[in-house]
Amino acid sequence: MQRSFKDYFIISLKGIAMGAADVVPGVSGGTIAFISGIYEELLDSINAVNFKALMILKSSGLKVMWKAINGNFLISLLLGIALSIVSLARLIKWLLENKPILVWSFFFGLVIASVIYVAKQIKTWSFMTIFMLLIGTGIGYYITILPPMSGSYTSNWFLFIAGSLAICAMILPGISGGFILLILGAYKPALDALNNWDFKSIFLLISGAVVGLLTFSRLLKWLFNKYHTLTLAVLTGFILGSLNKIWPWKMVLESEIINGKLKIIQEKSISPFAFEGNPELLWAVFMAAIGFLVIVLLEKSATIKEN
């Protein structure tokens, strides 16, 4: 596929959006990849990084191998994701701490539009399609109500497995890698490793992520090839079920003080009218509408480009 500099710049922008979503525990970068039209190409490109690529490098050189793995696409996307995580992490953290209802409302509107968009990709509906949609919704919802594991684990194998599971969730629409780390009790160790430049822990997390990414992406690609409609239905369900996690109004069920800061351990969704404090209902609806429109505009632009 021949692409211009502008095309790769747009891919980097999509990477920035994916990185921003992945910073928020509860929102999936995979959802952004799906709605921005690069999900299956991303899976294809990841799957192309294999032993065969090494053989091509040995026999035909770097240029041919780079083209075989769609290297320009991957590097443009990864640059966008990295830039986003480095530059937006502090801003999003501040917004989550100071304007949580508005942030969650924006993502709630975004994810609702995503559900509609992904569901539209399902061309034929049957009993099995609806059944798989319900299964995906149930699994997605169940994950959102799982209490985090007690304690904080830093063993080598634990960090490696946590990285593997988090990256698998990260490329699944609707399931957040950050939230999986939170459930496993690995969110704080991961943040501490990044903030303290603990290279050993960072290496273990990245190694686990690489292994998880290369193996899980192959499974997803196989499912898309063999059961495209049913896979879309399950992924739509995942996104639908994840809405519980990003519902803006919550009641705290359990919390504790970690490093001098209040950390919410478990919470449940409640009505805005039962919320203690200012529910900011009008602003919340406005931000949800903005999030919804972002996806609508992305879909419209994609449609215009295809035509």
ZAKOLRO-951018 format. One record per atom (N, C-alpha, C, O): x, y, z. Coordinates in steps of 0.05 Angstrom, whole numbers, padded with zeros to 5 digits, always signed. Layout:
BEGIN
XYZ/...
END
This chain:
BEGIN
+00017-00024+00000/+00000+00000+00000/+00018+00025+00000/+00034+00029+00018/+00014+00042-00020/+00030+00066-00023/+00017+00088-00006/-00006+00095-00011/+00032+00100+00012/+00021+00121+00030/+00039+00145+00028/+00063+00143+00023/+00027+00168+00032/+00042+00194+00032/+00049+00201+00060/+00041+00187+00079/+00065+00222+00063/+00073+00231+00090/+00048+00239+00106/+00047+00235+00130/+00029+00251+00092/+00004+00259+00105/-00011+00235+00117/-00021+00236+00139/-00011+00213+00102/-00024+00188+00112/-00010+00178+00137/-00024+00171+00157/+00016+00178+00138/+00030+00169+00161/+00027+00188+00185/+00027+00179+00208/+00024+00214+00179/+00019+00233+00200/-00008+00228+00213/-00010+00230+00237/-00028+00221+00197/-00054+00215+00207/-00053+00190+00224/-00067+00188+00245/-00037+00170+00215/-00034+00145+00231/-00022+00152+00258/-00030+00140+00279/-00002+00170+00258/+00010+00178+00284/-00011+00192+00302/-00010+00188+00326/-00028+00208+00290/-00050+00221+00306/-00068+00200+00318/-00077+00202+00341/-00074+00178+00303/-00090+00156+00313/-00075+00142+00336/-00087+00134+00356/-00048+00140+00333/-00032+00130+00355/-00033+00147+00380/-00034+00137+00402/-00033+00173+00376/-00036+00192+00399/-00062+00187+00413/-00063+00187+00438/-00084+00183+00398/-00110+00178+00410/-00110+00151+00425/-00122+00149+00446/-00097+00131+00413/-00095+00105+00427/-00080+00107+00453/-00088+00096+00473/-00057+00122+00452/-00041+00125+00476/-00057+00140+00498/-00055+00133+00522/-00071+00161+00490/-00087+00176+00509/-00108+00159+00522/-00114+00161+00546/-00121+00141+00506/-00141+00123+00517/-00129+00103+00536/-00141+00097+00557/-00106+00092+00529/-00093+00072+00546/-00083+00082+00572/-00080+00067+00591/-00079+00108+00574/-00070+00120+00599/-00093+00119+00620/-00088+00117+00644/-00118+00119+00611/-00141+00120+00628/-00149+00091+00635/-00156+00076+00617/-00148+00083+00661/-00156+00056+00668/-00186+00052+00664/-00202+00063+00679/-00194+00037+00643/-00222+00033+00637/-00228+00039+00608/-00249+00031+00598/-00210+00052+00594/-00214+00057+00565/-00192+00043+00549/-00168+00043+00557/-00199+00030+00527/-00181+00014+00512/-00171+00028+00487/-00186+00039+00472/-00144+00026+00483/-00133+00036+00458/-00142+00020+00435/-00143+00030+00412/-00148-00006+00440/-00159-00023+00419/-00185-00012+00408/-00191-00015+00384/-00201+00000+00425/-00226+00012+00416/-00221+00034+00396/-00234+00036+00375/-00201+00051+00402/-00194+00073+00384/-00183+00062+00357/-00190+00073+00336/-00167+00041+00359/-00157+00029+00334/-00180+00018+00317/-00179+00020+00293/-00199+00007+00331/-00222-00005+00316/-00238+00016+00302/-00244+00014+00278/-00246+00038+00317/-00263+00058+00305/-00249+00076+00286/-00261+00089+00269/-00222+00076+00287/-00207+00093+00268/-00199+00077+00243/-00185+00088+00225/-00208+00052+00241/-00204+00037+00217/-00177+00024+00212/-00171+00017+00190/-00161+00021+00234/-00135+00009+00230/-00131-00017+00246/-00109-00027+00247/-00153-00027+00258/-00150-00050+00276/-00139-00075+00262/-00120-00087+00271/-00152-00083+00240/-00143-00107+00226/-00116-00104+00213/-00100-00123+00212/-00110-00080+00203/-00083-00075+00193/-00062-00077+00215/-00040-00087+00211/-00069-00068+00239/-00051-00069+00262/-00046-00099+00269/-00023-00106+00274/-00067-00115+00269/-00063-00144+00274/-00046-00157+00253/-00028-00172+00259/-00051-00150+00227/-00035-00161+00205/-00006-00154+00208/+00012-00171+00204/-00001-00129+00215/+00027-00119+00217/+00042-00132+00240/+00065-00139+00238/+00028-00135+00263/+00040-00148+00286/+00046-00177+00280/+00068-00187+00287/+00028-00191+00266/+00031-00219+00259/+00054-00223+00239/+00066-00244+00237/+00060-00201+00224/+00082-00203+00204/+00110-00203+00217/+00130-00210+00205/+00111-00194+00243/+00136-00195+00257/+00140-00223+00268/+00131-00229+00290/+00154-00239+00253/+00157-00268+00261/+00184-00278+00250/+00201-00263+00240/+00187-00304+00252/+00212-00317+00243/+00216-00314+00213/+00238-00311+00203/+00194-00314+00198/+00195-00310+00169/+00207-00282+00162/+00223-00280+00143/+00200-00262+00178/+00212-00235+00174/+00242-00236+00177/+00256-00222+00163/+00252-00251+00197/+00281-00254+00201/+00294-00267+00177/+00316-00259+00169/+00281-00287+00165/+00291-00300+00142/+00292-00281+00118/+00311-00282+00102/+00272-00264+00115/+00271-00244+00094/+00294-00224+00098/+00307-00217+00078/+00299-00216+00123/+00321-00198+00129/+00347-00210+00121/+00365-00196+00109/+00351-00236+00126/+00376-00249+00120/+00380-00253+00090/+00402-00250+00080/+00358-00259+00076/+00361-00265+00047/+00358-00241+00029/+00371-00239+00008/+00341-00221+00037/+00335-00199+00019/+00342-00171+00030/+00341-00152+00015/+00349-00170+00055/+00358-00144+00066/+00336-00130+00082/+00313-00137+00082/+00345-00108+00095/+00327-00093+00113/+00303-00080+00099/+00281-00081+00109/+00308-00069+00075/+00287-00055+00061/+00263-00073+00055/+00240-00065+00058/+00269-00097+00045/+00247-00116+00038/+00233-00126+00063/+00209-00128+00063/+00249-00131+00084/+00237-00140+00109/+00219-00119+00121/+00197-00124+00131/+00229-00094+00120/+00213-00071+00131/+00186-00069+00117/+00166-00063+00130/+00187-00072+00091/+00162-00071+00076/+00143-00095+00083/+00119-00092+00084/+00155-00118+00087/+00140-00142+00093/+00125-00140+00119/+00103-00150+00122/+00137-00126+00139/+00123-00123+00165/+00107-00097+00167/+00097-00091+00188/+00105-00082+00144/+00090-00057+00144/+00103-00038+00165/+00089-00026+00181/+00130-00036+00164/+00145-00022+00184/+00138+00008+00186/+00136+00018+00209/+00133+00021+00164/+00126+00050+00165/+00100+00054+00181/+00098+00073+00196/+00081+00036+00177/+00055+00038+00192/+00060+00034+00221/+00050+00050+00238/+00075+00013+00228/+00080+00006+00257/+00095+00029+00271/+00088+00036+00293/+00116+00039+00258/+00132+00059+00271/+00117+00085+00274/+00120+00099+00294/+00100+00092+00254/+00084+00117+00256/+00064+00114+00279/+00060+00133+00294/+00052+00091+00282/+00032+00087+00303/+00045+00087+00330/+00036+00099+00349/+00068+00072+00333/+00082+00071+00358/+00093+00098+00367/+00093+00104+00391/+00102+00114+00348/+00112+00141+00355/+00089+00158+00367/+00093+00172+00386/+00065+00155+00355/+00042+00170+00365/+00034+00161+00392/+00028+00177+00410/+00034+00134+00397/+00027+00123+00423/+00047+00132+00444/+00039+00141+00466/+00073+00130+00438/+00094+00138+00457/+00092+00168+00464/+00094+00176+00487/+00089+00184+00443/+00087+00213+00447/+00063+00220+00465/+00065+00237+00482/+00041+00206+00460/+00017+00212+00475/+00021+00204+00505/+00014+00220+00523/+00032+00180+00510/+00035+00171+00537/+00054+00190+00552/+00049+00196+00576/+00076+00198+00539/+00095+00216+00552/+00084+00243+00557/+00088+00255+00579/+00069+00254+00538/+00060+00282+00539/+00033+00286+00553/+00029+00306+00566/+00016+00266+00550/-00012+00270+00560/-00017+00256+00587/-00037+00261+00600/+00001+00239+00595/-00003+00223+00620/-00008+00242+00644/-00027+00238+00659/+00009+00262+00647/+00005+00280+00670/-00021+00296+00668/-00034+00300+00688/-00028+00305+00644/-00052+00321+00640/-00077+00304+00646/-00095+00313+00661/-00077+00280+00636/-00100+00262+00640/-00102+00254+00670/-00124+00253+00681/-00079+00250+00683/-00079+00244+00711/-00091+00267+00727/-00107+00263+00745/-00083+00292+00720/-00093+00315+00733/-00123+00318+00729/-00138+00324+00748/-00132+00314+00705/-00161+00316+00698/-00177+00295+00713/-00199+00300+00723/-00166+00270+00715/-00180+00249+00730/-00182+00255+00759/-00202+00247+00772/-00162+00269+00770/-00163+00275+00798/-00180+00300+00804/-00192+00301+00826/-00182+00319+00785/-00195+00344+00790/-00222+00347+00776/-00240+00361+00786/-00225+00334+00753/-00250+00336+00738/-00259+00308+00729/-00264+00304+00705/-00262+00289+00748/-00267+00262+00740/-00294+00258+00725/-00295+00243+00706/-00315+00271+00734/-00341+00267+00721/-00340+00276+00692/-00351+00262+00675/-00327+00298+00686/-00326+00308+00659/-00309+00290+00641/-00316+00285+00618/-00287+00280+00652/-00270+00262+00636/-00284+00236+00630/-00285+00227+00607/-00296+00224+00651/-00310+00199+00646/-00334+00203+00628/-00341+00185+00612/-00348+00226+00630/-00370+00231+00612/-00362+00233+00583/-00375+00222+00565/-00339+00246+00578/-00328+00247+00551/-00323+00219+00540/-00331+00213+00517/-00310+00202+00556/-00304+00175+00546/-00329+00158+00545/-00330+00140+00528/-00349+00164+00562/-00374+00149+00560/-00388+00154+00534/-00397+00135+00521/-00389+00179+00526/-00401+00186+00500/-00385+00174+00477/-00397+00165+00457/-00359+00175+00480/-00342+00163+00459/-00346+00133+00456/-00348+00123+00433/-00349+00119+00478/-00352+00090+00477/-00379+00082+00467/-00382+00062+00453/-00400+00097+00475/-00427+00092+00465/-00427+00093+00434/-00438+00076+00421/-00415+00115+00424/-00414+00117+00394/-00397+00095+00383/-00403+00085+00360/-00377+00085+00397/-00360+00063+00388/-00376+00038+00385/-00373+00022+00366/-00394+00033+00405/-00411+00009+00404/-00428+00009+00379/-00431-00011+00365/-00440+00032+00373/-00457+00035+00350/-00441+00030+00324/-00449+00016+00306/-00417+00043+00324/-00400+00040+00300/-00391+00012+00295/-00393+00002+00272/-00382-00002+00316/-00372-00030+00313/-00395-00048+00305/-00392-00066+00289/-00419-00044+00318/-00442-00061+00313/-00451-00058+00283/-00461-00077+00272/-00447-00034+00272/-00454-00030+00243/-00437-00046+00224/-00444-00051+00201/-00413-00055+00234/-00396-00071+00217/-00406-00100+00214/-00398-00115+00196/-00425-00108+00232/-00437-00135+00231/-00459-00134+00209/-00480-00122+00213/-00454-00147+00187/-00473-00146+00164/-00497-00164+00168/-00519-00157+00159/-00494-00187+00180/-00516-00206+00184/-00519-00213+00213/-00500-00220+00227/-00544-00211+00223/-00550-00217+00250/-00565-00243+00251/-00584-00248+00236/-00557-00260+00270/-00570-00286+00274/-00572-00292+00304/-00562-00276+00320/-00584-00314+00311/-00586-00322+00339/-00558-00324+00351/-00553-00314+00373/-00539-00337+00336/-00512-00340+00347/-00497-00314+00350/-00482-00310+00369/-00502-00295+00331/-00489-00269+00332/-00498-00254+00357/-00482-00243+00372/-00525-00255+00362/-00536-00241+00386/-00525-00255+00412/-00519-00242+00431/-00524-00282+00411/-00514-00297+00434/-00485-00289+00441/-00479-00285+00464/-00468-00287+00420/-00440-00280+00424/-00438-00251+00434/-00420-00244+00449/-00456-00234+00424/-00456-00206+00433/-00462-00205+00463/-00449-00190+00478/-00482-00221+00472/-00489-00222+00501/-00466-00234+00517/-00461-00225+00539/-00453-00255+00506/-00430-00267+00520/-00408-00246+00524/-00397-00243+00546/-00401-00231+00502/-00381-00211+00504/-00388-00189+00524/-00371-00179+00539/-00414-00181+00524/-00423-00160+00543/-00420-00170+00571/-00411-00155+00589/-00428-00195+00576/-00426-00206+00603/-00397-00207+00613/-00392-00201+00636/-00379-00216+00596/-00351-00218+00603/-00340-00190+00608/-00326-00185+00628/-00346-00171+00590/-00336-00144+00593/-00346-00131+00619/-00331-00118+00633/-00372-00136+00626/-00383-00124+00650/-00371-00137+00675/-00364-00124+00694/-00367-00164+00674/-00356-00178+00697/-00328-00169+00704/-00321-00166+00727/-00312-00163+00683/-00285-00153+00687/-00286-00126+00702/-00268-00121+00718/-00306-00110+00696/-00307-00083+00708/-00314-00084+00738/-00309-00065+00752/-00326-00106+00747/-00334-00107+00775/-00315-00125+00792/-00320-00128+00816/-00295-00136+00779/-00275-00152+00794/-00260-00134+00813/-00250-00113+00805/-00258-00142+00839/-00242-00127+00858/-00213-00131+00852/-00204-00153+00845/-00196-00110+00856/-00167-00113+00853/-00156-00134+00872/-00166-00137+00894/-00135-00148+00863/-00122-00167+00881/-00108-00151+00904/-00097-00130+00900/-00110-00163+00928/-00098-00149+00951/-00067-00151+00949/-00056-00171+00939/-00054-00131+00960/-00025-00131+00960/-00013-00120+00935/-00028-00114+00915/+00013-00117+00935/+00027-00107+00911/+00050-00127+00906/+00067-00131+00923/+00050-00138+00882/+00069-00159+00876/+00091-00149+00857/+00085-00134+00838/+00115-00157+00862/+00137-00147+00845/+00156-00170+00837/+00178-00164+00827/+00147-00195+00839/+00165-00217+00831/+00168-00216+00801/+00152-00205+00786/+00190-00228+00791/+00196-00227+00762/+00174-00239+00745/+00165-00227+00726/+00165-00263+00753/+00145-00276+00737/+00119-00261+00738/+00104-00260+00718/+00112-00250+00761/+00087-00235+00763/+00087-00211+00744/+00067-00206+00730/+00109-00195+00744/+00111-00172+00727/+00109-00180+00697/+00097-00167+00681/+00123-00202+00690/+00122-00212+00663/+00094-00220+00654/+00085-00212+00633/+00080-00235+00671/+00053-00243+00665/+00034-00220+00664/+00016-00218+00647/+00037-00201+00683/+00021-00177+00683/+00024-00161+00657/+00004-00151+00646/+00048-00158+00648/+00053-00145+00622/+00040-00159+00599/+00029-00146+00581/+00041-00186+00599/+00028-00202+00578/-00002-00198+00578/-00014-00194+00556/-00015-00200+00601/-00044-00198+00603/-00053-00169+00596/-00074-00165+00584/-00038-00149+00606/-00045-00122+00601/-00045-00115+00571/-00063-00101+00561/-00024-00124+00557/-00023-00118+00528/-00044-00133+00513/-00054-00122+00493/-00052-00157+00522/-00074-00171+00509/-00099-00155+00511/-00115-00152+00492/-00104-00145+00536/-00128-00129+00540/-00127-00103+00524/-00147-00093+00514/-00103-00092+00522/-00099-00066+00509/-00107-00067+00479/-00117-00047+00469/-00103-00090+00466/-00110-00091+00438/-00138-00102+00434/-00147-00105+00411/-00152-00109+00456/-00180-00117+00454/-00198-00092+00457/-00196-00078+00477/-00215-00086+00438/-00233-00064+00441/-00250-00068+00466/-00262-00089+00470/-00252-00047+00483/-00270-00048+00506/-00257-00056+00531/-00268-00050+00553/-00234-00068+00531/-00220-00077+00555/-00194-00062+00558/-00177-00063+00541/-00191-00049+00581/-00168-00031+00585/-00144-00047+00597/-00147-00061+00616/-00121-00043+00585/-00096-00055+00596/-00090-00043+00623/-00081-00058+00641/-00094-00017+00626/-00089-00004+00652/-00108-00016+00674/-00099-00019+00697/-00132-00022+00667/-00151-00033+00686/-00144-00061+00694/-00147-00069+00717/-00133-00077+00674/-00124-00104+00680/-00101-00103+00700/-00100-00119+00719/-00082-00084+00696/-00060-00080+00715/-00071-00074+00743/-00061-00083+00763/-00092-00057+00744/-00104-00049+00769/-00116-00073+00783/-00113-00077+00807/-00131-00090+00768/-00143-00114+00779/-00122-00133+00790/-00125-00145+00811/-00100-00136+00775/-00078-00155+00783/-00062-00144+00807/-00046-00159+00818/-00065-00119+00813/-00049-00107+00834/-00021-00099+00824/-00003-00095+00839/-00019-00096+00797/+00006-00089+00785/+00007-00060+00775/+00028-00051+00764/-00014-00045+00779/-00015-00018+00769/+00005+00000+00783/+00020+00015+00770/+00006-00002+00810/+00025+00014+00825/+00054+00006+00820/+00070+00023+00815/+00060-00020+00820/+00088-00028+00813/+00096-00019+00786/+00119-00011+00782/+00078-00019+00766/+00085-00010+00739/+00090+00020+00739/+00110+00028+00727/+00074+00035+00753/+00078+00064+00754/+00104+00071+00769/+00119+00088+00761/+00109+00056+00791/+00133+00061+00807/+00158+00055+00790/+00178+00069+00791/+00157+00033+00774/+00179+00026+00757/+00185+00048+00737/+00208+00054+00732/+00164+00059+00725/+00168+00080+00705/+00178+00106+00718/+00196+00119+00708/+00166+00113+00741/+00174+00138+00755/+00202+00136+00766/+00217+00157+00767/+00211+00112+00775/+00237+00109+00788/+00258+00099+00769/+00281+00094+00777/+00251+00096+00743/+00269+00085+00723/+00281+00059+00732/+00306+00054+00730/+00264+00041+00742/+00272+00014+00750/+00273-00003+00725/+00254-00016+00717/+00297-00004+00712/+00300-00016+00686/+00294-00046+00686/+00284-00057+00667/+00300-00060+00708/+00294-00088+00710/+00264-00094+00708/+00255-00111+00693/+00249-00079+00724/+00220-00082+00724/+00208-00074+00697/+00189-00087+00687/+00218-00052+00686/+00208-00042+00660/+00214-00063+00639/+00197-00068+00622/+00238-00075+00640/+00245-00096+00620/+00226-00120+00622/+00218-00131+00602/+00220-00128+00647/+00202-00151+00651/+00174-00145+00641/+00162-00162+00628/+00164-00121+00646/+00137-00113+00636/+00137-00112+00606/+00118-00122+00593/+00158-00100+00594/+00159-00098+00565/+00162-00126+00552/+00149-00131+00532/+00179-00143+00564/+00183-00170+00553/+00156-00185+00553/+00149-00198+00534/+00142-00183+00575/+00116-00196+00577/+00096-00185+00557/+00081-00200+00544/+00097-00159+00553/+00080-00146+00533/+00086-00155+00505/+00067-00160+00489/+00111-00157+00498/+00119-00166+00471/+00110-00195+00466/+00098-00200+00445/+00114-00213+00486/+00106-00241+00483/+00075-00242+00481/+00065-00256+00463/+00062-00228+00498/+00032-00228+00497/+00021-00217+00471/+00002-00228+00460/+00034-00196+00462/+00025-00183+00437/+00028-00201+00413/+00010-00204+00397/+00051-00214+00410/+00057-00231+00387/+00040-00256+00387/+00034-00266+00366/+00034-00266+00411/+00017-00291+00412/-00012-00285+00409/-00026-00298+00394/-00022-00265+00424/-00051-00260+00425/-00061-00248+00399/-00083-00254+00390/-00044-00232+00386/-00052-00220+00360/-00057-00241+00339/-00074-00239+00322/-00041-00263+00340/-00045-00285+00322/-00072-00299+00326/-00085-00307+00307/-00079-00302+00351/-00105-00314+00358/-00128-00297+00347/-00147-00307+00335/-00125-00270+00352/-00146-00252+00343/-00148-00253+00312/-00170-00253+00301/-00125-00253+00299/-00125-00253+00269/-00138-00279+00259/-00154-00278+00240/-00132-00302+00272/-00145-00327+00264/-00175-00326+00268/-00190-00335+00251/-00184-00314+00290/-00213-00312+00295/-00226-00294+00274/-00248-00300+00265/-00213-00272+00267/-00224-00254+00246/-00226-00269+00219/-00246-00266+00205/-00206-00285+00213/-00207-00299+00187/-00228-00321+00187/-00241-00325+00167/-00231-00336+00209/-00249-00358+00210/-00278-00351+00218/-00297-00362+00207/-00280-00332+00237/-00307-00326+00248/-00310-00295+00250/-00313-00284+00272/-00308-00282+00228/-00307-00253+00227/-00332-00240+00241/-00328-00223+00258/-00356-00249+00233/-00380-00237+00244/-00383-00242+00274/-00389-00224+00290/-00378-00267+00282/-00380-00274+00311/-00359-00259+00328/-00364-00251+00350/-00335-00256+00316/-00314-00242+00331/-00321-00212+00334/-00317-00201+00355/-00333-00201+00313/-00342-00173+00315/-00364-00171+00337/-00365-00151+00352/-00382-00190+00338/-00403-00190+00358/-00392-00191+00386/-00401-00176+00404/-00372-00208+00391/-00360-00210+00418/-00346-00184+00425/-00348-00175+00447/-00331-00173+00406/-00317-00148+00411/-00336-00125+00416/-00331-00108+00433/-00359-00124+00402/-00380-00104+00407/-00390-00108+00436/-00394-00088+00450/-00393-00133+00444/-00402-00138+00472/-00382-00129+00492/-00389-00117+00513/-00356-00134+00487/-00335-00124+00505/-00337-00094+00510/-00336-00084+00532/-00341-00079+00488/-00342-00050+00490/-00368-00042+00505/-00367-00024+00522/-00390-00056+00499/-00415-00050+00513/-00413-00055+00543/-00421-00039+00559/-00401-00078+00550/-00398-00085+00578/-00380-00066+00593/-00383-00062+00617/-00360-00055+00579/-00341-00037+00592/-00353-00011+00600/-00341+00004+00616/-00377-00004+00591/-00390+00021+00597/-00393+00025+00628/-00393+00047+00638/-00397+00002+00642/-00401+00004+00671/-00376+00016+00684/-00379+00032+00703/-00352+00009+00674/-00328+00019+00686/-00325+00050+00683/-00315+00063+00701/-00334+00061+00661/-00330+00089+00656/-00355+00106+00661/-00356+00129+00653/-00376+00094+00673/-00399+00110+00682/-00389+00132+00701/-00375+00126+00720/-00397+00157+00696/-00384+00179+00710/-00390+00181+00740/-00374+00191+00755/-00413+00170+00749/-00421+00174+00776/-00418+00148+00792/-00430+00127+00785/-00401+00149+00812/-00393+00125+00827/-00397+00129+00857/-00395+00151+00868/-00402+00106+00871/-00401+00106+00900/-00377+00089+00909/-00375+00066+00900/-00360+00100+00925/-00336+00085+00934/-00344+00065+00955/-00357+00071+00975/-00337+00039+00950/-00342+00018+00968/-00318+00011+00986/-00322+00003+01009/-00294+00015+00975/-00270+00009+00990/-00247+00026+00980/-00244+00030+00956/-00231+00037+00999/-00208+00053+00991/-00187+00050+01012/-00192+00040+01034/-00162+00059+01006/-00140+00059+01025/-00120+00080+01018/-00121+00091+00995/-00103+00087+01037/-00083+00108+01032/-00057+00094+01023/-00046+00077+01037/-00048+00101+00999/-00023+00091+00988/-00005+00114+00982/-00011+00132+00966/+00019+00114+00995/+00039+00135+00991/+00027+00163+00997/+00033+00182+00984/+00010+00163+01018/-00002+00189+01026/-00025+00198+01009/-00036+00220+01014/-00034+00182+00990/-00056+00189+00972/-00079+00169+00975/-00074+00145+00978/-00103+00179+00973/-00127+00162+00974/-00129+00146+00948/-00131+00158+00927/-00130+00120+00951/-00132+00102+00927/-00159+00087+00929/-00163+00072+00949/-00175+00089+00909/-00201+00075+00908/-00196+00046+00900/-00184+00041+00880/-00205+00028+00917/-00201-00001+00912/-00225-00012+00897/-00222-00027+00878/-00249-00005+00906/-00274-00016+00894/-00296+00005+00895/-00298+00019+00915/-00311+00006+00874/-00333+00025+00872/-00356+00014+00855/-00352-00006+00841/-00379+00027+00856/-00402+00018+00840/-00415+00041+00827/-00414+00064+00837/-00428+00036+00804/-00442+00057+00789/-00468+00064+00803/-00483+00046+00812/-00475+00090+00804/-00500+00099+00816/-00512+00120+00799/-00500+00130+00780/-00537+00127+00804/-00551+00148+00790/-00538+00175+00797/-00529+00179+00819/-00537+00194+00777/-00526+00221+00783/-00542+00235+00805/-00531+00252+00819/-00568+00228+00808/-00585+00240+00828/-00580+00230+00856/-00588+00241+00876/-00566+00206+00858/-00558+00195+00884/-00529+00201+00890/-00519+00193+00911/-00516+00216+00873/-00487+00222+00877/-00483+00243+00899/-00497+00263+00899/-00465+00237+00917/-00458+00256+00938/-00440+00278+00927/-00418+00272+00918/-00449+00302+00928/-00433+00324+00916/-00447+00334+00891/-00470+00326+00884/-00433+00351+00876/-00444+00363+00852/-00441+00343+00828/-00419+00336+00821/-00464+00334+00817/-00462+00314+00795/-00454+00327+00768/-00448+00312+00749/-00454+00353+00767/-00447+00368+00742/-00461+00356+00718/-00449+00351+00697/-00487+00352+00721/-00502+00337+00701/-00502+00350+00673/-00498+00337+00653/-00507+00376+00672/-00508+00390+00646/-00480+00389+00632/-00479+00383+00608/-00459+00394+00647/-00432+00392+00635/-00426+00363+00627/-00412+00359+00607/-00435+00345+00643/-00430+00316+00637/-00443+00308+00611/-00432+00295+00594/-00468+00317+00607/-00483+00311+00582/-00469+00324+00559/-00466+00313+00537/-00459+00349+00563/-00445+00363+00542/-00419+00349+00534/-00414+00345+00510/-00404+00340+00554/-00379+00326+00548/-00384+00299+00534/-00369+00290+00517/-00406+00285+00543/-00413+00260+00530/-00420+00264+00501/-00413+00248+00484/-00434+00286+00496/-00442+00293+00468/-00417+00299+00451/-00415+00291+00428/-00397+00312+00463/-00372+00318+00449/-00358+00292+00442/-00348+00288+00420/-00356+00273+00462/-00344+00247+00457/-00358+00232+00435/-00345+00219+00418/-00384+00233+00435/-00401+00219+00415/-00395+00231+00387/-00391+00216+00368/-00393+00258+00386/-00389+00271+00360/-00361+00265+00349/-00357+00264+00325/-00341+00262+00367/-00314+00255+00358/-00315+00230+00341/-00302+00229+00320/-00329+00209+00350/-00331+00184+00335/-00347+00187+00310/-00339+00176+00289/-00368+00203+00311/-00384+00208+00287/-00368+00221+00265/-00369+00213+00242/-00352+00241+00273/-00335+00255+00254/-00313+00237+00243/-00306+00238+00219/-00301+00220+00260/-00282+00200+00251/-00294+00182+00230/-00281+00176+00210/-00318+00172+00236/-00332+00154+00217/-00338+00168+00191/-00334+00157+00169/-00347+00193+00192/-00353+00208+00168/-00328+00212+00151/-00329+00209+00127/-00306+00219+00164/-00281+00224+00150/-00271+00199+00137/-00260+00200+00114/-00274+00176+00150/-00266+00150+00139/-00283+00143+00115/-00273+00133+00095/-00309+00149+00117/-00327+00143+00095/-00321+00160+00070/-00321+00150+00048/-00315+00186+00075/-00307+00204+00053/-00282+00194+00039/-00280+00195+00015/-00262+00186+00056/-00237+00176+00045/-00241+00151+00027/-00229+00149+00006/-00258+00133+00037/-00264+00108+00022/-00277+00115-00005/-00271+00103-00025/-00296+00134-00004/-00310+00141-00029/-00292+00156-00049/-00300+00164-00070/
END
